[in-house]
Amino acid sequence: MSNSTLQRADGCSVFFSLIVATVLVFAFFILRQCLPTEELSPVDNRVINERTKKVAAYRSEEGNFTKAIDRANAEMNSSLESVMRDIVTEYSSDKASDSDESNGTGTEGGGK
C-alpha cells in the first residue's frame, strides 16, 4: 500500500531547484549572445520609394473611404431628419385638430 504520511519539501531540494532555474536562465541569455544574429540589410532608395508609394496609396484609399462613410452618414441623417420632421408635423396637426374638437361642442368637453 501507499505511504499516507505527509511528504514535505526540505530546504535543500527547494534551494537546488532555485539554483538550477537560475543557471538555466543565465544559460539561455548567454547562448543568445553567443549565437550569430542575422545582419540587417541596409535600406536603399528603391525600398524607401516603394514604402512611400504604399503609404501614399493607403492614405488616399483611407481618405476615399472616409469620404464615402461621411456621405452615407449625411444621407442617412438627412433622410432620418426629414422623416422626423414629417412625424412632428403630422403629430402637431393631429394635436391641433384634437384641441379644436375639445374646445367646441364635441362630447369630449364634458359640458351639459
N, C-alpha and C positions, 0 to 999 in steps of 0.2 A: 504494500500500500504506500501511498504518498505520505511524506512527512508534513504534518499540519502545523509545524512551528513557523513563526513569522521569519521571513527572510529579510534581513536588514543589510543595507549597504554600509560597508565600513568606510572609513575616511580614505584609505589607500586607493580603493577602486575608483572613487569619485575624483581623487587627485590625479590619478593616472589617466582617467578619461579626459579631464581638462587639459592635461599635458599633450595627449595625442591629438585632441581637437586643435590646440594652438599650433602644434607642429604642422598639421595638415593645412591650416590656413596660411601659415607662412610659406610652406612649400608651394602652394598654389600661386601666391604672388611672386615668388622668386622664379618659378617656372615661366610665368607670363613675361617677366622681364628678360629672361634668357632666350626665349623663342624669338626668331626674327619676325618683325612686323612687315606688313606689305607696304611698300613705299607708295605714297600718293603721287599720282601723275600730275604734273603742273597743268594748270588751266591755260589753254591758249585762246587766241581771239575768236577762233571758229566756235569753240564751246560757249564762250561768252555771248557771241552773236546769236547762237541757237537759243540760249536761255532767254535772251532779251526778246526774241521773236515769240517764244512761247508765253512769256509773261504778258506781252502786248496783246496777243491773241486772247489770252484768258481775260484780261481786263476789258477788252472790247465785248467779248461774249457776256461777261458779267454785267456790263452796262446795258447791253441789249435786253438781257433777261430782267434786270431791274426795271427798265422802262416798260417792258411788256406786263410785268406784275403790277406796276403803278397804274398803267392804262386799264387793266382788267379791274383793279380795285376801284378806280374812279368811275368806271361804267356801272359796276355793281352798286356803288354808293349812290350814284345819281338815279339809277332806276329804283333803288330802295327809297330814296328821298321822295321821288315822285309818287310812289305807291303810298307812302306815309302821308303825304300832303293830300292825296285823294281821300284817304280814310278820314283824316281830320276834317276835311271839307264836308264829306258825307255825314260824319258824326255831328258836326256843327249845324248842318241844315236839318238833320233829324231832330236835334235838341231844340232848335228854334221852332220847328213846326209843332213839337210836343208842348212847348211852353205857350204857344198861341192857342192851342186847343184847351189847355188847362185854365187859361185866363178867360176864355169865352163861356159859352153856355153848355159846355160838354158835361158829361157825367162825372168826370174826374175831379171837378172843382168841389164837390161835396155840398153845394148850396141847395136849398129847398125852393 
